[in-house]
Amino acid sequence: MNMIRKTVLAFAALFAVVSCDTDPNNLPAEIAAEPASIVIDIEGGEAEITLDATRDWEAEISYSGGGAADWLTVTPASGAASVDPVKVKVSAGANDDADREATITFRADFLTAEVHVSQSGTYVNYTTIAEFLEAPVSDEDWYTVRGTIFVIGKDKNTGEESKYGNIWIKDETGILYVYGLTAAQQERNDQSFPTLGLRLGDEVVLRTLRAEYDGEPQGGGTIPAYYISHTPAEDNPEDDILVSDDPSQSWMELPEVEAADDEVFVFHHTEADGAQVRNYSMLYSTLERLALWVAYPLCDVYTASGNRTDAWGFDPKIPDAWEPIIPDSWGVSGYARGHQIPSAARNANKEMNRQTFYFTNMTAQNYDFNSGLWAEIEELEREVASGYDTLYVVTGPVLDADGDGQWKHFQDNAGNSVSVPEAYFRVLLGVKGDEGVYDAVGFFCLNKDDGRTVPDVSDLWTVAQIEEMTGITFFKNLSPELEAEVKSRLNPEVWGF
């Protein structure tokens, strides 16, 4: 009798265990859907969602973009609670309208899970970055923006890519900082960025509010931007071919141009007084990620008051792959993004000034030196220019000032190695054509703060001395009859010393 009773109890216990394992109502209320985002081809197609729901559920669809309000089909659209995953099919036909998006919300009691679905259209319906930057700050108006990722923010403690999805993107109209990108629309950043598998060079489509931080425009913010779709970098090959402009120009400011394999000579034009004029020229080193020299003319047609743009961005003549990526300063304490051709030397109009903010015009300059002694030399340059028909200027870095064959490097915002100059040079040639006057001088300063904010005679060199130190032949179009005498002359009083 005891044997029979024990068997019955054991059977009952086994039945209870099996019943609890197979009855979803005995489990905690849960609902989850994977993947968080789906992209359907423009020609139409279907995808599959894996749904885990321990309570009865139903699907709701909300639409945005495109012309149709019911372009997506979810099958099944509802279901019973289950301990096993359920396969839900999502399908759409061809899209002959604009890009469109939908959010599928699976509801089970008070719980929800969302899946974002996007489908490209036959015509583009994106907000350009320039348009986005001009839009007002809003916590209601969402924008669809497309751009190529050129910086992925890193965790300052670990050095690994941040889980919050802080990225910089660019299109043909500008660059944009996105402070936080999530896999699906969220009220707060859920650190889902790593699940997207995004890499540098990927072209990403995202939805974002127009936000601002510390007076600077940005996407994302307190409410993060969220992912729509992307095209991998291998499908968007970056053009990294270097093409030099023709160096056979008669411009007086040009040095002798000798571009090595890892160097490129380019010049930029701009508009002044209704005419196209040259802005500046440079010899750029892709190895060091800086211009070895920048040359430009200076006269009143280039200068005015105001019009500073702070339009930090890529140089259109040099592939992005070879430029320093510094939209957010260097990220290294004590260093400024030092202009070679100063912004203040090109402020007659905004386009002229914008070109001075190309990343290729920047070097890693000691912050106090940049805003102190070197800034005063640049100011002196603009002052003395008024006494000449034109003042011709060449400036550049001296990487190895002490001749030991070594100099400092650090990383830009994307982890690329960038050279830190040990010193800088500047050579000036003032010309009064009608009077046949040619005055020349050179400046040489170490890239450090020595406590001085005003230049003195000790900073002055002859142009010939700067040539010997740098190996650069300056003012190649100066007549041979004048060259030797002008370059070896040093008259401090001519320059206000």
Rosetta blueprint (number, residue, H / E / L):
1 M L
2 N H
3 M H
4 I H
5 R H
6 K H
7 T H
8 V H
9 L H
10 A H
11 F H
12 A H
13 A H
14 L H
15 F H
16 A H
17 V H
18 V H
19 S H
20 C H
21 D H
22 T H
23 D L
24 P H
25 N H
26 N H
27 L L
28 P L
29 A L
30 E L
31 I E
32 A E
33 A E
34 E E
35 P L
36 A L
37 S E
38 I E
39 V E
40 I E
41 D L
42 I L
43 E L
44 G L
45 G E
46 E E
47 A E
48 E E
49 I E
50 T E
51 L E
52 D E
53 A E
54 T L
55 R L
56 D L
57 W E
58 E E
59 A E
60 E E
61 I E
62 S E
63 Y E
64 S E
65 G E
66 G L
67 G L
68 A L
69 A L
70 D L
71 W L
72 L E
73 T E
74 V E
75 T E
76 P L
77 A L
78 S E
79 G E
80 A L
81 A L
82 S L
83 V L
84 D L
85 P L
86 V E
87 K E
88 V E
89 K E
90 V E
91 S E
92 A E
93 G L
94 A L
95 N L
96 D L
97 D L
98 A E
99 D L
100 R E
101 E E
102 A E
103 T E
104 I E
105 T E
106 F E
107 R E
108 A E
109 D L
110 F L
111 L E
112 T E
113 A E
114 E E
115 V E
116 H E
117 V E
118 S E
119 Q E
120 S L
121 G L
122 T L
123 Y E
124 V L
125 N L
126 Y L
127 T E
128 T L
129 I H
130 A H
131 E H
132 F H
133 L H
134 E H
135 A L
136 P L
137 V L
138 S L
139 D L
140 E L
141 D L
142 W E
143 Y E
144 T E
145 V E
146 R E
147 G E
148 T E
149 I E
150 F E
151 V E
152 I E
153 G L
154 K E
155 D L
156 K L
157 N L
158 T L
159 G L
160 E L
161 E E
162 S L
163 K L
164 Y L
165 G L
166 N E
167 I E
168 W E
169 I E
170 K E
171 D E
172 E L
173 T L
174 G E
175 I E
176 L E
177 Y E
178 V E
179 Y E
180 G E
181 L E
182 T E
183 A L
184 A L
185 Q L
186 Q L
187 E L
188 R L
189 N L
190 D L
191 Q L
192 S L
193 F H
194 P H
195 T H
196 L H
197 G L
198 L L
199 R L
200 L L
201 G L
202 D L
203 E E
204 V E
205 V E
206 L E
207 R E
208 T E
209 L E
210 R E
211 A E
212 E E
213 Y E
214 D L
215 G L
216 E E
217 P E
218 Q E
219 G E
220 G E
221 G E
222 T E
223 I E
224 P E
225 A E
226 Y E
227 Y E
228 I E
229 S E
230 H E
231 T E
232 P L
233 A H
234 E H
235 D H
236 N L
237 P L
238 E L
239 D L
240 D L
241 I L
242 L L
243 V L
244 S L
245 D L
246 D L
247 P L
248 S L
249 Q L
250 S L
251 W L
252 M L
253 E L
254 L L
255 P L
256 E L
257 V L
258 E L
259 A L
260 A L
261 D L
262 D L
263 E E
264 V E
265 F E
266 V E
267 F E
268 H E
269 H E
270 T E
271 E E
272 A E
273 D L
274 G L
275 A E
276 Q E
277 V E
278 R E
279 N E
280 Y E
281 S E
282 M E
283 L E
284 Y E
285 S E
286 T L
287 L L
288 E L
289 R L
290 L E
291 A E
292 L E
293 W E
294 V E
295 A E
296 Y E
297 P E
298 L E
299 C L
300 D L
301 V L
302 Y L
303 T L
304 A L
305 S L
306 G L
307 N L
308 R L
309 T L
310 D L
311 A L
312 W L
313 G E
314 F L
315 D L
316 P L
317 K L
318 I L
319 P L
320 D H
321 A H
322 W H
323 E L
324 P L
325 I L
326 I L
327 P L
328 D L
329 S L
330 W L
331 G L
332 V L
333 S L
334 G L
335 Y E
336 A E
337 R E
338 G E
339 H E
340 Q L
341 I L
342 P L
343 S H
344 A H
345 A H
346 R L
347 N L
348 A L
349 N L
350 K H
351 E H
352 M H
353 N H
354 R H
355 Q H
356 T H
357 F H
358 Y E
359 F H
360 T H
361 N H
362 M E
363 T E
364 A E
365 Q E
366 N E
367 Y H
368 D H
369 F H
370 N H
371 S H
372 G L
373 L H
374 W H
375 A H
376 E H
377 I H
378 E H
379 E H
380 L H
381 E H
382 R H
383 E H
384 V H
385 A H
386 S L
387 G L
388 Y L
389 D L
390 T E
391 L E
392 Y E
393 V E
394 V E
395 T E
396 G E
397 P E
398 V E
399 L L
400 D L
401 A L
402 D L
403 G L
404 D L
405 G L
406 Q L
407 W L
408 K L
409 H E
410 F E
411 Q E
412 D L
413 N L
414 A L
415 G L
416 N L
417 S E
418 V E
419 S E
420 V L
421 P L
422 E L
423 A E
424 Y E
425 F E
426 R E
427 V E
428 L E
429 L E
430 G E
431 V E
432 K E
433 G L
434 D L
435 E L
436 G L
437 V E
438 Y E
439 D E
440 A E
441 V E
442 G E
443 F E
444 F E
445 C E
446 L E
447 N L
448 K L
449 D L
450 D L
451 G L
452 R L
453 T L
454 V L
455 P L
456 D L
457 V H
458 S H
459 D H
460 L E
461 W E
462 T L
463 V H
464 A H
465 Q H
466 I H
467 E H
468 E H
469 M H
470 T H
471 G L
472 I L
473 T L
474 F L
475 F L
476 K L
477 N L
478 L L
479 S L
480 P H
481 E H
482 L H
483 E H
484 A H
485 E H
486 V H
487 K H
488 S H
489 R L
490 L L
491 N L
492 P H
493 E H
494 V H
495 W H
496 G L
497 F L
